[in-house]
Amino acid sequence: MKKHPPPGQCVYCLECHDELTWDHILPRSWYPDTTPSDVEKWKVPCCVRCNSAYGRLEEDLLVRLGLCLNSEDFRCAGVPQAVMRSLTPKVGRDEADSEIRARRRSKIKNQVVYVSDASRGILPGFGDSVGAANAPRAAVLLPKQELVRFGEKLLRGIVFRLSGKVIDHSQDIGVHFCEPGRVTYVNALLRHGDKHELGPGLSVVYAVAKDNDQAQIVRVTIWDKWVLYYTAMPRADVAQS
C-alpha cells in the first residue's frame, strides 16, 4: 500500500482533497497484544482534518472504555495496561508528555461517579462488575455524542472497505447500542452477512439487502465485550423524489 492515497474523496466527510491520509478504521491502539502479526488492520483514505479529529475522539473513548476492561482477558490483552500508562505522569517521555498525562488523569478522575443502582445507563457489554451487592460502584461517564460519532466513523469506513462505495447524503445512518428494533434485519445479518475476523475479540459482520445495495447493516464486536449495530438506509425523502 502506498504511503499516501491519491487525491480524491474523504470517506468520512465526503469532501474532495488534494491531500489524503490513511486512517485505521479500528484504531491500532484498540487491537490487543494477542493480535497475530499477519492480521490486516483495515485502512481507508481520509482527509487530515478527519484523521486528526477522530484520532482525538478515539483516544478519549479508549481511556474511558479501557478502565472498564479486565487486564487478564486475552481478548483485550495489553489495552487496559496501555490506558493506565497513558494516565501515569511519571512514565512520560519528557516534561510536556508528563503534563499531558497528568491533565488526562485529572479530567477522567473528576468525571468518575459512584452509583448504587447500576441497572440503568450501563453501556451494553460493560454491566458486569465485581463488588458487593448494592454497594456503590465507580462508573466512568461516556459522552453519547462521542459514541455516536465513533459509530458513524466505523460504519463509513467498513462499508467503503468492503464495498468500495461511500455512504452519501442519500442514506440515513443509524447507530444502535443493542440489537435494532427491526429484528428481521438482525436475523438476515446473522444468516447471510459476511463475517470478518480481525483478531482476538474483534470481528465485523456485513450484510447488504439483495434488492437495494443502499440498505446495509453492520455488526461490530470489540474485545468480545462491546457489540454495536450500524445501519445505512435509503432516505425516505430521496426515495420519493
Secondary structure, DSSP 8 states (H G I E B T S, - for coil): --SS--SEE-TTT--EES--EEEESS-GGGS-TTS-TTS---EEEE-HHHHHHHHHHHHHHHHHHHTTS-TT-GGGTTHHHHHHHHT-GGG-SSHHHHHHHHHHHHHHHHHEEEES--SSS--TT-----S-TT--EEEE---HHHHHHHHHHHHHHHHHHHHS----TTEEEEEESS--S-HHHHHHHHHH-EEEE-STT-EEEEEEETTEEEEEEEEEEETTTEEEEEEEEE-HHHHH-
